[in-house]
Amino acid sequence: MSGSIDTAFLSGLVDAIVEIEKPVRLVGHSLGGQWAIRILESVPDRVSAITLLCSRDTPFPAFLPAAQRLRDGDPVDVDGAMARWFTAQELSAPSPGSGATDAAPDVVGYARRCLSTVDTASYIRDLESIARFDRSDVLAETDAAVTLIAAELDAVSTPEAMAQIGERAGVPVTVLPGARHMSPFTDPEALAALLTGEARVGQEG
């Protein structure tokens, strides 16, 4: 099964892509990567390439207990999610406005604010979707160019899980050393270069 999914939202995305004259390149991170896979599955002739960044095409059942705890009234574990998303160094880095010359973009602060104010019902739906998502056949059968980028320390979209996608799709995986799930967004310029093929970062496997 595909997990919980907003079919109306998916239909709107597909309709928007169909209206574009040329085939598109999809780029998706985490749950966004799973949306990208669903779009590719829906309109394969409208997608020329797909890039998955820290995502997976198989279920991650460990998120089901987390979703159930939220249903039972537990609060969102903001600190736990942040520790999974960012490295300790990124979490302790100076924030914009601090006066530090090495202050990074406020991705960490933004992520914490989003987690602190997230709609619990939506968060539960997303966790359950990732827990049940299974589209392991889509990238194995696509004619679109596939690019896979993993973070070495990602505990959910692990390099091993993404390597399995690569085996099915017949492509290598670029692994970002020392990175966690959201680490790529702390350096937007480096991420842009990576996505456009202008940078060679990490190791391929």
C-alpha positions as semicolon CSV with decimal commas, in nm:
position;residue;x (nm);y (nm);z (nm)
1;M;0,000;0,000;0,000
2;S;0,104;0,358;-0,057
3;G;0,018;0,495;0,285
4;S;-0,200;0,797;0,355
5;I;-0,195;1,035;0,063
6;D;-0,393;1,340;-0,040
7;T;-0,519;1,224;-0,378
8;A;-0,665;1,565;-0,461
9;F;-0,328;1,729;-0,399
10;L;-0,153;1,466;-0,612
11;S;-0,407;1,520;-0,890
12;G;-0,340;1,894;-0,879
13;L;0,035;1,842;-0,908
14;V;-0,010;1,605;-1,200
15;D;-0,245;1,846;-1,378
16;A;0,007;2,130;-1,336
17;I;0,286;1,918;-1,484
18;V;0,075;1,808;-1,778
19;E;0,022;2,175;-1,867
20;I;0,398;2,231;-1,897
21;E;0,507;2,203;-2,260
22;K;0,832;2,016;-2,199
23;P;0,902;1,712;-1,980
24;V;1,007;1,814;-1,630
25;R;1,283;1,716;-1,389
26;L;1,150;1,629;-1,047
27;V;1,354;1,687;-0,732
28;G;1,222;1,564;-0,400
29;H;1,360;1,545;-0,047
30;S;1,230;1,294;0,209
31;L;0,849;1,278;0,183
32;G;0,880;1,510;-0,116
33;G;1,078;1,239;-0,290
34;Q;0,790;1,001;-0,241
35;W;0,555;1,256;-0,391
36;A;0,796;1,280;-0,686
37;I;0,779;0,904;-0,730
38;R;0,399;0,915;-0,729
39;I;0,403;1,188;-0,995
40;L;0,645;0,986;-1,208
41;E;0,419;0,685;-1,169
42;S;0,114;0,889;-1,273
43;V;0,261;1,064;-1,580
44;P;0,582;0,886;-1,678
45;D;0,588;1,046;-2,023
46;R;0,599;1,396;-1,869
47;V;0,908;1,334;-1,653
48;S;1,257;1,337;-1,806
49;A;1,453;1,302;-1,481
50;I;1,399;1,249;-1,111
51;T;1,634;1,327;-0,825
52;L;1,573;1,179;-0,481
53;L;1,749;1,346;-0,191
54;C;1,740;1,156;0,139
55;S;1,427;0,967;0,044
56;R;1,317;0,606;0,003
57;D;1,075;0,398;-0,204
58;T;1,010;0,128;0,057
59;P;0,824;0,138;0,391
60;F;0,975;0,255;0,718
61;P;0,745;0,085;0,973
62;A;0,925;0,232;1,275
63;F;0,728;0,554;1,221
64;L;0,397;0,381;1,302
65;P;0,458;0,369;1,679
66;A;0,564;0,734;1,670
67;A;0,239;0,823;1,493
68;Q;0,038;0,624;1,747
69;R;0,202;0,806;2,038
70;L;0,088;1,134;1,885
71;R;-0,263;0,995;1,844
72;D;-0,253;0,902;2,213
73;G;-0,179;1,263;2,304
74;D;0,199;1,276;2,332
75;P;0,360;1,601;2,211
76;V;0,580;1,616;1,903
77;D;0,936;1,523;2,000
78;V;1,097;1,838;1,864
79;D;1,442;1,776;2,010
80;G;1,446;1,416;1,893
81;A;1,353;1,512;1,538
82;M;1,609;1,792;1,531
83;A;1,883;1,553;1,646
84;R;1,784;1,316;1,365
85;W;1,770;1,591;1,104
86;F;2,090;1,785;1,185
87;T;2,439;1,717;1,316
88;A;2,544;1,841;1,660
89;Q;2,767;2,097;1,493
90;E;2,480;2,230;1,281
91;L;2,253;2,253;1,584
92;S;2,511;2,456;1,776
93;A;2,616;2,682;1,488
94;P;2,567;3,060;1,524
95;S;2,233;3,181;1,396
96;P;2,178;3,475;1,160
97;G;2,169;3,801;1,349
98;S;2,410;3,676;1,613
99;G;2,692;3,886;1,472
100;A;2,907;3,583;1,397
101;T;3,076;3,592;1,058
102;D;3,031;3,217;1,011
103;A;2,657;3,217;1,079
104;A;2,475;2,968;0,858
105;P;2,134;3,022;0,694
106;D;1,855;2,988;0,950
107;V;1,752;2,642;0,830
108;V;1,792;2,496;1,178
109;G;1,580;2,765;1,340
110;Y;1,319;2,738;1,067
111;A;1,297;2,360;1,109
112;R;1,257;2,395;1,487
113;R;0,982;2,654;1,444
114;C;0,799;2,429;1,198
115;L;0,817;2,133;1,434
116;S;0,706;2,345;1,730
117;T;0,395;2,469;1,547
118;V;0,317;2,170;1,326
119;D;-0,042;2,056;1,285
120;T;-0,040;1,726;1,472
121;A;-0,294;1,558;1,245
122;S;-0,085;1,643;0,938
123;Y;0,232;1,521;1,108
124;I;0,065;1,191;1,194
125;R;-0,049;1,153;0,834
126;D;0,303;1,216;0,706
127;L;0,460;0,969;0,948
128;E;0,209;0,702;0,851
129;S;0,264;0,771;0,483
130;I;0,640;0,721;0,514
131;A;0,583;0,413;0,729
132;R;0,374;0,245;0,461
133;F;0,504;0,388;0,134
134;D;0,597;0,115;-0,113
135;R;0,670;0,203;-0,475
136;S;0,986;-0,005;-0,517
137;D;0,892;-0,100;-0,873
138;V;0,858;0,252;-1,015
139;L;1,223;0,353;-1,045
140;A;1,319;0,003;-1,155
141;E;1,098;0,045;-1,461
142;T;1,129;0,413;-1,549
143;D;1,296;0,554;-1,858
144;A;1,361;0,882;-1,677
145;A;1,714;0,964;-1,565
146;V;1,750;0,885;-1,194
147;T;1,983;1,065;-0,951
148;L;2,015;0,950;-0,590
149;I;2,175;1,148;-0,307
150;A;2,198;1,009;0,045
151;A;2,326;1,148;0,375
152;E;2,578;0,928;0,552
153;L;2,416;0,965;0,896
154;D;2,051;0,958;0,787
155;A;1,869;0,713;1,014
156;V;1,558;0,676;0,795
157;S;1,660;0,728;0,432
158;T;1,980;0,543;0,503
159;P;2,257;0,509;0,244
160;E;2,180;0,137;0,246
161;A;1,811;0,195;0,167
162;M;1,901;0,437;-0,111
163;A;2,163;0,193;-0,244
164;Q;1,882;-0,058;-0,286
165;I;1,696;0,198;-0,497
166;G;2,014;0,240;-0,699
167;E;2,041;-0,133;-0,756
168;R;1,685;-0,146;-0,885
169;A;1,730;0,162;-1,103
170;G;2,081;0,070;-1,216
171;V;2,242;0,394;-1,097
172;P;2,499;0,485;-0,829
173;V;2,422;0,673;-0,510
174;T;2,613;0,982;-0,403
175;V;2,665;0,977;-0,025
176;L;2,725;1,307;0,155
177;P;2,983;1,233;0,428
178;G;2,901;1,334;0,784
179;A;2,556;1,459;0,686
180;R;2,217;1,397;0,845
181;H;1,869;1,413;0,693
182;M;1,839;1,792;0,664
183;S;2,208;1,878;0,650
184;P;2,213;1,953;0,274
185;F;1,989;2,256;0,328
186;T;2,236;2,426;0,562
187;D;2,450;2,513;0,256
188;P;2,208;2,613;-0,023
189;E;2,482;2,703;-0,272
190;A;2,652;2,367;-0,235
191;L;2,317;2,190;-0,263
192;A;2,229;2,383;-0,580
193;A;2,564;2,289;-0,733
194;L;2,506;1,927;-0,640
195;L;2,158;1,920;-0,792
196;T;2,273;2,085;-1,114
197;G;2,567;1,850;-1,152
198;E;2,826;2,121;-1,099
199;A;2,974;1,960;-0,790
200;R;3,120;1,622;-0,708
201;V;3,066;1,564;-0,339
202;G;3,099;1,257;-0,124
203;Q;3,132;0,905;-0,248
204;E;2,938;0,697;-0,498
205;G;2,825;0,348;-0,420
